[in-house]
Amino acid sequence: MTEDAASGDPRTTDGSAPAPGTRRPGGRTARTRAAVRDAVLAGLTEHGYPGLTVEYVAEHSGVHKTTLYRRWKDIEGLVADTLDLAGEDDWTPPDTGSLEGDLRALAREVVASFADPSVAASGSAMIAAGFQSERAAAALRGYYTERFARCEAIVERAVLRGELPAPPEAVPGPPAGTRAHTAPETASGAIDAGALVRSVSAPLFFRLFITREPVEDAHADQAAAATLAAARAGAFTLGSAAGSTRHTGS
């Protein structure tokens, strides 16, 4: 969860943190948000959501609590903005040249991100906050929705390379005299890319946050292989027998 604090975007007119999806403020406002984010993550890791206070954030960020109340209102606002800030980085999904390689690399990134105990603790704390605050939950959903949306490029590239099957009715043959690239464009709309990329991390998150088991590269490779096999079998192809249930959420 990182952010480019060197943004040149102007701060909001009232000095408040920007709403999700708006341009990032730059200069002093960016530095303030980064300091507050670091303090929120430290407090969540140390005390959990129930023990996090505005006073703690003020002390550890160097930002006066009056400013915190004015800009973020309360702890929920601070946690939500921390998640919004985490999603404003320039991370891109792996591009190894094959769907198999991309899925394996993506799964291994999940494992690597939780190999550092401090990172794992803060990530777990943010997820736990989503169970205790509806606003934090909404921000968490937004963070992962945006993250997985970036990952859909993996599926789009695989379709263009012809690595994923599509039902014949979804990919009509190109009319005589037309360019063949119309088929991959049609096929890309037949694959539920969001469901496919979610299936890579789902078993890893289950081990991390439900059963509290360790995860290793072998588990990442297994998750990637299972997703690849399912994708090749048409499990994520909308309208096919294997993928007849449309994906509806996270």
N, C-alpha and C positions, 0 to 999 in steps of 0.2 A: 504494500500500500504506500505508494510514493507519489510525489507531486513535483512538478516543475515550478519552483517558486519564482523563477525569473521571467514570469509572464509580463507582457507589457500592457495588459488590458487595464482600463481605467477602473477605479473603485466605484462602488455604487454611490449614488448621490447622497444617501442618508448614512453612509458609513457602515451599513450592515453587511453581513455575509450574503453573497449572492445566492439566489434560488438555484436549485439543481437544474442543470442544463443551460445555464447562462454562462457568459464569458467570465473567465477568472479575473479577479482584480490583481493589480501588480503592486510593486513597491512595498511600502510599509504595511499595507493591508494584507498582502500575500505573506509577508514575514510573520505578521500577527496570527493569521490563520494557521500557519505551519507550527508556530510555537504552541498555540492552543491545541491543535491536533496531537502533537507529541505529548502534551500534558494529559489530555483525555485518554490516550492509549496507555500511558503509564499508570494513570489512576484506575482504569479498567483492569489492567493486569494485576495491580497491587491489591485493589479492594473489591473488584467486581462492580457491576452496575449499581447494586443497592448501596454500596459504600462510597460511590463517587460523589463529590460535592463541588459546588462552584468555588468554594474556598480553596479546595485542593488544586483545582485547575488554575486559579489565580496565582497561588503560591508557586507552582511549578512552571507556569508559562511566563510569569513576569507581567501579565496583563491584569490591570486592576479589575476587581470583581464588579465594580459599577459598569465598566465597559462590557464585561461578559454578559451581564444581565441586559444591558441595552441592546447588544447585537444579537445574542443567542437566546435570550429570555430565561432559559432554564437548562437543566442537565439534558433533557430530551433534545433540545435544540443543539447543544454542543455535540452530542453523540451523532445526531443526524448529519451535521455539517462535517464531522470527521469522516463519515462514510462518503459523503458527496465529494470531499476533497480527495479521498483515496481513489475515486473513479475518474479523476481528472488528469491522470498520467498519460504517457504516450505508449503504453504497453501494446504490443501487437502479438498475435498468436504465432507459433512456430511455422516456418515454411521450409520444409526439408526436401520438397520435390515429390513427395508421395503421401497419400492419405495415411498409410500405415505409419510412416515416419512422423507425420504431424501429430497423429493421435498419441503415439508413444511419447513424443517430446512434451506434449501438453500434459499428459498424466504425470510425467516425471517432474514437471514444473510444480505441480500441486504437492508432490512429495517433498521436493526441495524446499518449498516455501514454508513447510512445517518442520523441517529438520532443525532449524534454529529454535531453541526453547523459548526465547523472548518473542520471536515472531509468532510461534504457535500459541503462546499465552495470550497475546493481544488479539490474535484472530479469533481464538475461542471466546474471549471476553466480549468481542463485538457481536458474535453470533448469540451468545447468552443474553446480551442486552436486547436482542430482537424478541426474545421470549418474555421480556418484562416491560417493554415499552412499544406501543403500537407505532409511534413515530419512528423509533429506531428500526422496527421491523420493516416499515415502508422504505426507509433509506437503504436497508440491507437488501431488500428485493430489488430496488433500483440499481444498486451497485452490481449485483450479480446479473441482472437482466442486461445491463450495458456490457458487462464483461463477456457474457455468452454471445451477445450480438456481434462483438468483434470476432469471436471464434468461428462464426458462420462462414468467414472467408475460407476456412479450411475446407468446408464442404463445397463451396462454390468452385474452388480450384480443382477439387477431386472430380466434380461433374464435368468440368471443361476438359480434364485429362481423360475422361471416359472410364474412371475407376469405379463409379457407382452405377448400378443398373437402374433403369426406370421402366415402369410398365409400358407396353407398346402403345396403349391408348393415350398415355401422357406424352409420348414422344413420336408424333407422326413423322414419317419420312419426308424429307424436304422435297418440294415439287421440283420437277425437272428444270434445270437451268438456274436453280437458286443455290446459294452458298450453304454448305453443310453446317455452318456454325449456328444455325437456328435451332438445331436439336438440343445441344447442351443448354442453351438459354431456356428452352422449354423444360428440360429435365431439372434445372435448378429450382424451378417452382414446385416440383413434385416431391422433393426431398425435404422432410422436416428437419432442417439444419439445427434448430434450437434443441430438439430432443436428442439429436445425435451427439452434439458436443456435451450436453448435460450428462449423458450416459457414461462418459469417460470419467468424470470426477465423482459421480454419485457413489460408487462403491468405496472410493477413497474417503469421501466425507463421512460415510456411514461408519467406517472404522475409526476415523478421527474423533467424531463428535457423538456417536451413539454408543458403540461398544467400547470406545476408548482403547482401541488396540493400536499398536505401532503400525506404521506404513513404511514400506521400503520400495525400491525400484522394481522388485519382482511383482509387487501388487500393482504398481503402475502399469507394467507391461501386460499383466493379466487383464486389467480393466480395458486397456487399449485394444488388446486382441479380441476381447468379447464384443466390444463396440464395433470393431471392424467386421467381424463375422456377421453380426446382426445387420449391419449396413449393407453388406454384400448380399444378404438373404432378402433384402427389401423391407426389413422391419421398420425403417424410418421413411419409407416411400408412401406418401399419402395416397389413399385410394386402392392400395394393393391389399391382398389377403393378409399378408404379414403385418402391414401397418395400417389396418383399417380404422384403428382408434386414433383420432386426431389429437395431437398434443395441445393441451389447453393451458398450461401454466409452467411454473418453475420446477 
